[in-house]
Amino acid sequence: MNTTITEKAQTKKPIQPRFELMRLMTGNWISQAVYTAAKLKLSDALLDGPLEAPALAEKLNVQEIELRRLLRALESLGLFRNLGEDRFEVTELGSFLAEDRPDSLRPLALFNGEALYAAWAQLPHAVTTGESAFGRAHGAEIFEYLEAHAETGAQFDSVMASTHGAEAPALVDSYDFSAFKTIIDVGGGKGSFVAEIVEKNAGSKGMVYDLPHVIDRARAYLEERGLSARCDTQAGSFFDRVPEGGDAYLLRHVIHDWRDPEAGKILQKCRAAMNPKARLFIVEAVIPEGPEWSSSKMLDLNMLVICAGQERTAAEFNTLLAHNGFKMEAVHETKAPRVSLIEASVA
Ligand SMILES: C[S@@+](CC[C@H](N)C(=O)[O-])C[C@H]1O[C@@H](n2cnc3c(N)ncnc32)[C@H](O)[C@@H]1O
């Protein structure tokens, strides 16, 4: 049926608040449709070129009619394109869901659509009690859960690498780390941040410090990047100790996992390991003070869901650092989307 002029005029009307609220509350429909495409490897199946729906359904081992419905919904969001005659192709947007590319967002779609999705359903619990929603949903806090569930653990590492891994080159491009000879990545995960710094600065050596079950994966990653000789690894908990001897200590996406008492303990262990001239670099989203939209405000809720953690404003970082033996020197804007580099010296 053709759209009438009256209908066209109506679509230009501002969305009424009630409908706007409905659009907001059903945002999960969109994320779960995207998750389903990732889970079924829809984008991967179309990477070699367009396919007709029956062939695509057979390749993916799914129902043809339901597949067309999923494709229609995702086409309206720009992920796939119907070329006519029942043939479909993946768009540039949809292609980021394909598994086999270094900047793939498939791990994030899977983690967000599975373990994290169940956790977000428990946000009321987190707001009521201050406890993590993840713990309520899964009966274990995130890092214990990841240790016990190797597949989700590897998925989480890939999420970190694909979301924050792309961040590392932009960070290294935004700040000159060449003055630092020994750089320790505390809670470094695979070590993609320190690896990037060491790769760009021939005179620097690095170390990744993380929990024992993570450090094996860091070792493998550094070997893969050909950096084993210049990047050491050490297993341990930053609540017990942090290795000494660094000129620079990195805490990327670590402090936001914790509330102030625990975050303070981590900072104190770093402080105890640092010589008076060493510098501390925290990489996090910094929440703006005003009422405007900022993804950091949703990320803050996500941290509450995942581990009862939090994002912080610059003033909150200043206070946290000051209470734990540091002086905040600067909040550097970076070329990496959404994150700042907070530089602190020993007070
Ligand atoms: C959100 S991830 C960030 C990883 C990495 N810094 C990055 O930016 O990709 C938090 C890291 O903290 C580590 N972690 C959690 N508890 C820890 C502890 N007690 N001691 C050392 N590392 C810990 C986790 O294993 C994980 O690698």
The ligand as an SDF file (V2000), in Angstrom:
LIG
                    3D

 27 29  0  0  0  0  0  0  0  0999 V2000
   37.9470   -4.7310   32.9050 C   0  0  0  0  0  0  0  0  0  0  0  0
   39.3740   -5.7300   32.8410 S   0  0  0  0  0  0  0  0  0  0  0  0
   40.5630   -4.6230   32.1050 C   0  0  0  0  0  0  0  0  0  0  0  0
   41.7150   -5.3560   31.4880 C   0  0  0  0  0  0  0  0  0  0  0  0
   42.7970   -4.4760   30.8320 C   0  0  0  0  0  0  0  0  0  0  0  0
   43.3640   -3.5150   31.7420 N   0  0  0  0  0  0  0  0  0  0  0  0
   42.2600   -3.7770   29.6180 C   0  0  0  0  0  0  0  0  0  0  0  0
   42.1280   -2.5570   29.6220 O   0  0  0  0  0  0  0  0  0  0  0  0
   41.9420   -4.4760   28.6320 O   0  0  0  0  0  0  0  0  0  0  0  0
   39.8570   -5.7850   34.5430 C   0  0  0  0  0  0  0  0  0  0  0  0
   41.0720   -6.6350   34.8000 C   0  0  0  0  0  0  0  0  0  0  0  0
   41.3370   -6.6520   36.2060 O   0  0  0  0  0  0  0  0  0  0  0  0
   41.8140   -7.9460   36.5290 C   0  0  0  0  0  0  0  0  0  0  0  0
   41.6770   -8.2100   37.9700 N   0  0  0  0  0  0  0  0  0  0  0  0
   40.5340   -8.3770   38.6720 C   0  0  0  0  0  0  0  0  0  0  0  0
   40.8080   -8.6190   39.9590 N   0  0  0  0  0  0  0  0  0  0  0  0
   42.1650   -8.5920   40.0690 C   0  0  0  0  0  0  0  0  0  0  0  0
   43.0610   -8.7480   41.1630 C   0  0  0  0  0  0  0  0  0  0  0  0
   42.6080   -8.9770   42.3840 N   0  0  0  0  0  0  0  0  0  0  0  0
   44.3860   -8.6410   40.9200 N   0  0  0  0  0  0  0  0  0  0  0  0
   44.8550   -8.3970   39.6690 C   0  0  0  0  0  0  0  0  0  0  0  0
   44.0530   -8.2370   38.5830 N   0  0  0  0  0  0  0  0  0  0  0  0
   42.7200   -8.3290   38.7990 C   0  0  0  0  0  0  0  0  0  0  0  0
   40.9380   -8.8400   35.6990 C   0  0  0  0  0  0  0  0  0  0  0  0
   41.4680  -10.1490   35.5890 O   0  0  0  0  0  0  0  0  0  0  0  0
   40.8880   -8.0790   34.3800 C   0  0  0  0  0  0  0  0  0  0  0  0
   41.9240   -8.4690   33.5150 O   0  0  0  0  0  0  0  0  0  0  0  0
  1  2  1  0
  2  3  1  0
  2 10  1  0
  3  4  1  0
  4  5  1  0
  5  6  1  0
  5  7  1  0
  7  8  2  0
  7  9  1  0
 10 11  1  0
 11 12  1  0
 11 26  1  0
 12 13  1  0
 13 14  1  0
 13 24  1  0
 14 15  1  0
 14 23  1  0
 15 16  2  0
 16 17  1  0
 17 18  1  0
 17 23  2  0
 18 19  1  0
 18 20  2  0
 20 21  1  0
 21 22  2  0
 22 23  1  0
 24 25  1  0
 24 26  1  0
 26 27  1  0
M  CHG  2   2   1   9  -1
M  END
$$$$
